[in-house]
Amino acid sequence: MSGEDVLTIDDIRAAQRRIHGVAHRTPVLTSTTVNNLVGAEVYLKAENFQRVGAFKFRGAYNAVSQLSPDQLRQGVAAYSSGNHAQAVALAARIAGTTAVILMPEDTPDSKLAATRNYGAEIVTYDRYTGDRVALGNKLAAERGLVLIPPYEHPHVIAGQGTVALELLEETGPLDALLVPIGGGGLMAGCSTAAKALVPDIRMVGVEPEDADDTRRSLAAGARVSIPVGRTIADGLMADTPGRLTFSVNRRLVDEVVLVSDDEIRAAMALAFERLKVVIEPSGAAALAALLSGRLDPLPARIGVVISGGNVSLSRLHEILGQ
């Protein structure tokens, strides 16, 4: 399947109708302080206010809601560092089915607890030595479950694209949109929606310095694998872009910029102190890139996706204390 036939704006509009009344239509935040610091009009799409605290619920529910009765009787499986795990667990509960989630052993305790609270069974693995895709496929096959991957699925990508669709419906045309990139599903969905609505919009992906698999892949013109990075942005620690997501992103993403952990910490602190919102490290990456001057030249009207807010009080204290 090529990038051209993975996804269209019609798929994203259909996903928007499907998740309506189940997923939240999250707010778009503005701040005079942020505008003055950056020197532009900035619009922050606050997915930290989404169900399960992250954008992932959109794609998970869009996928689970399209399963047949037989598939729902089988149950679903997923692999995730945290937010997709919670999203699939909640989507499964809403759909009346069960979920088994493969999660890294070092997943923050708050994300493990939240996933269990949504009713899922958790199976753990070592993210530095284990292949989560192979392990997830094996788990699903052995138990007869329907696998809902975190980004390698057209229905998941379409659901994530509703983030940009909602943002642009509210703000009107933007000059640029900054989106964090892990496996690339959020960017693939957002870039499909944004480029369809505003063809000349500048799509800017953001990755941690130590997890820049998409940046390297775009430079090479093919998917590149890197060692699993170590960064506080645990949700962005992909080692290889997805096949489907990369086929979209290589066509539609204009550039990828990198941020350091210290820049992510600074963005989290500013969001807490000035915007009065709590965002997790992965969710702060796009804001960190903007605040750190990564956009050159600087557009006049900029959208920023705050992708999630799942960070415990103890973890927030630990991160910002550094």
C-alpha positions in Angstrom: 0.0 0.0 0.0 1.4 3.4 -1.0 1.2 6.7 0.9 -1.2 7.9 -1.8 -3.9 5.4 -0.9 -3.4 5.1 2.8 -5.4 8.1 3.7 -7.4 11.1 2.4 -9.1 14.0 4.0 -12.4 12.1 3.5 -11.1 9.4 5.8 -10.3 12.0 8.4 -13.7 13.6 8.1 -15.3 10.2 8.5 -13.2 9.5 11.6 -14.3 12.9 13.0 -18.0 11.9 12.6 -17.2 8.5 14.1 -15.6 9.8 17.3 -18.0 12.7 17.7 -19.6 12.6 21.1 -17.1 10.0 22.4 -13.7 11.8 22.0 -13.5 15.3 23.4 -13.1 18.3 21.0 -10.1 19.7 22.8 -9.5 23.4 23.3 -7.2 25.6 21.4 -5.1 27.7 23.8 -3.5 31.1 23.1 -1.1 33.1 25.3 0.1 36.6 25.0 3.2 35.5 26.9 4.0 32.8 24.3 3.2 35.1 21.4 5.6 37.7 22.7 8.4 35.2 23.4 8.1 33.7 20.0 7.2 36.8 18.0 4.2 35.2 16.2 0.6 34.2 16.7 0.6 30.8 18.3 -2.3 28.4 18.6 -1.9 25.4 21.0 -4.1 22.3 20.3 -4.4 21.0 23.9 -4.6 17.2 23.5 -3.7 16.9 27.2 -7.4 17.5 27.7 -8.4 14.5 25.5 -9.8 11.3 27.1 -6.9 9.3 28.6 -5.0 12.5 28.6 -3.6 12.2 25.0 -4.5 12.4 21.3 -4.2 8.6 21.1 -7.8 8.0 22.1 -8.9 9.4 18.7 -7.2 6.8 16.6 -7.8 3.9 19.0 -11.5 4.6 19.2 -11.8 5.1 15.4 -10.2 1.7 14.9 -12.0 -0.3 17.6 -15.4 1.2 16.6 -15.0 -0.3 13.2 -14.4 -3.9 14.3 -17.0 -6.5 13.5 -19.1 -8.3 16.2 -16.9 -11.4 15.8 -13.7 -9.4 16.2 -15.1 -7.7 19.3 -15.8 -11.1 20.8 -12.2 -12.1 20.2 -10.8 -9.0 22.1 -8.0 -6.7 21.1 -4.3 -6.4 21.7 -1.9 -3.4 21.4 1.7 -2.5 22.2 2.5 0.9 23.6 4.7 2.9 25.9 1.7 4.3 27.6 -0.8 6.6 25.9 -1.9 4.2 23.1 -2.2 1.5 25.8 -4.7 3.6 27.8 -6.5 4.6 24.6 -7.0 1.1 23.4 -8.0 -0.1 26.9 -10.7 2.6 27.2 -11.9 2.1 23.6 -12.2 -1.6 24.2 -14.2 -1.0 27.4 -16.5 1.4 25.6 -17.0 -1.2 22.8 -17.7 -4.0 25.3 -14.6 -6.0 24.6 -11.3 -6.9 26.4 -7.8 -5.7 25.9 -4.3 -7.1 26.4 -1.5 -4.6 26.2 2.2 -5.1 25.8 4.1 -2.4 27.6 7.8 -1.7 28.4 9.0 -2.6 31.8 10.2 0.9 32.4 6.9 2.6 31.5 6.0 5.2 34.1 4.0 3.8 37.0 1.2 6.3 36.4 0.7 5.0 32.8 0.7 1.3 33.9 -1.8 2.1 36.6 -4.1 4.0 34.3 -4.1 1.3 31.7 -5.0 -1.3 34.3 -7.7 1.0 35.6 -9.3 1.0 32.2 -9.6 -2.8 32.5 -6.7 -4.0 30.4 -4.4 -6.9 31.1 -0.7 -5.8 30.9 2.2 -7.9 29.6 5.6 -6.3 30.0 8.9 -6.5 28.0 12.4 -4.9 27.9 12.2 -2.0 25.3 16.0 -2.1 24.9 16.3 -5.7 24.0 12.8 -6.8 22.8 11.1 -6.2 19.4 7.7 -4.9 20.5 6.2 -5.4 17.0 7.2 -9.0 16.9 6.2 -9.6 20.5 2.9 -7.8 19.9 2.1 -9.8 16.8 3.0 -13.1 18.6 0.8 -12.2 21.6 -2.1 -11.4 19.4 -1.7 -14.6 17.4 -1.3 -16.8 20.4 -4.4 -15.4 22.1 -6.5 -14.9 19.0 -6.8 -11.1 19.5 -7.2 -8.3 17.0 -4.1 -6.2 17.0 -4.5 -2.4 17.1 -1.0 -1.0 16.5 -0.1 2.5 17.7 0.4 4.0 14.3 0.7 1.4 11.5 -3.1 1.3 10.8 -5.1 3.5 8.4 -8.0 3.9 10.9 -5.6 4.9 13.7 -3.9 7.4 11.5 -7.2 8.8 10.3 -8.3 9.3 13.9 -5.2 11.2 14.8 -5.7 13.5 11.8 -8.8 14.9 13.4 -6.4 16.9 15.7 -5.4 19.1 12.8 -8.9 19.1 11.3 -10.3 20.5 14.5 -7.5 23.0 14.9 -7.9 24.5 11.5 -11.6 24.6 11.7 -11.2 26.8 14.7 -8.2 29.0 13.7 -8.6 29.2 9.9 -5.5 28.9 7.7 -2.1 28.7 9.5 1.4 29.2 8.1 3.0 26.3 9.9 2.0 23.4 12.2 4.4 21.7 14.6 3.7 18.1 15.5 5.7 15.7 17.7 6.9 12.5 15.9 7.3 9.1 17.5 6.1 6.4 15.1 4.6 9.1 12.9 0.9 8.4 13.1 -0.1 11.8 14.5 2.0 13.6 11.9 0.7 11.5 9.0 -2.9 12.2 10.0 -2.3 15.8 10.7 -0.3 16.5 7.6 -2.9 14.8 5.4 -5.6 17.0 6.9 -3.6 20.2 7.0 -2.2 20.0 3.4 -5.7 19.2 2.1 -7.2 22.3 3.8 -4.1 24.6 3.5 -1.9 23.3 0.7 1.0 25.7 1.4 1.1 25.1 5.2 4.6 24.2 6.5 4.5 20.9 8.3 7.2 20.7 10.9 7.9 17.4 12.8 9.7 17.5 16.1 11.8 14.7 17.6 14.1 14.4 20.6 17.8 14.7 19.8 18.4 11.1 20.8 15.4 9.6 18.9 15.6 11.2 15.4 14.7 8.1 13.3 12.2 10.1 11.1 14.6 13.0 10.5 17.4 10.5 9.4 14.9 8.5 7.3 13.7 11.6 5.4 17.3 12.6 4.8 18.1 9.2 3.5 14.9 8.8 1.4 14.2 5.5 3.1 13.3 4.1 6.5 16.3 4.1 8.8 16.6 2.2 12.1 18.6 3.7 15.0 19.4 2.4 18.5 16.6 3.0 21.0 17.3 6.5 22.4 17.2 7.6 26.0 15.1 10.7 26.5 12.6 12.0 29.0 10.1 12.0 26.1 9.3 8.3 26.4 6.4 8.5 24.0 8.7 9.6 21.1 11.3 6.8 21.5 10.7 5.0 18.2 13.7 3.4 16.5 12.2 3.2 13.0 9.4 5.1 11.3 6.3 3.1 10.5 5.9 1.9 6.9 2.5 3.5 6.4 3.4 6.6 8.3 6.7 7.2 6.5 5.0 6.7 3.1 2.7 9.6 4.0 5.3 11.8 5.9 8.0 11.6 3.2 5.5 13.3 0.8 3.9 15.8 3.2 6.4 16.8 5.9 8.5 19.8 5.1 11.1 19.4 7.8 12.0 17.8 11.1 13.7 19.6 13.9 15.2 18.3 17.1 14.9 19.3 20.7 17.0 18.5 23.8 15.6 17.2 27.1 16.5 20.5 28.7 14.4 22.4 26.1 11.5 20.0 26.8 11.9 20.7 30.5 11.8 24.4 29.9 8.6 24.1 27.7 6.9 22.0 30.4 7.8 24.6 33.0 6.5 27.5 30.9 3.3 25.6 30.2 2.8 25.0 34.0 3.7 28.5 35.1 2.2 30.6 32.3 -0.5 28.5 30.6 -1.5 26.8 33.9 -1.5 23.4 32.2 0.4 20.2 32.8 1.9 18.5 29.8 4.1 15.4 29.6 7.6 15.5 28.1 6.5 14.0 24.7 3.6 16.4 24.6 5.9 19.4 25.2 8.3 18.6 22.3 6.6 20.8 19.7 6.3 23.7 22.0 9.9 23.3 23.0 11.0 23.5 19.4 9.0 26.7 18.9 10.3 28.3 22.1 13.9 27.3 21.2 13.9 29.1 17.9 13.9 26.1 15.6 11.7 27.7 13.0 13.6 29.7 10.5 12.2 31.7 8.9 9.5 32.3 11.5 5.9 32.2 10.2 3.3 34.6 11.3 0.6 32.1 12.4 1.7 28.9 14.0 -0.2 25.8 15.2 1.4 23.6 17.9 0.1 20.2 18.9 0.4 19.6 22.6 0.0 15.8 22.3 -0.5 14.7 25.9 -0.4 15.4 29.6 0.1 12.0 31.2 2.8 12.7 33.8 2.5 12.0 37.5 3.1 14.6 40.2 6.2 12.7 41.3 7.6 12.4 37.8 6.8 16.1 37.1 8.7 17.1 40.2 11.6 14.9 39.2 11.8 16.3 35.7 11.4 19.9 36.5 13.6 19.6 39.5 16.5 18.9 37.2 
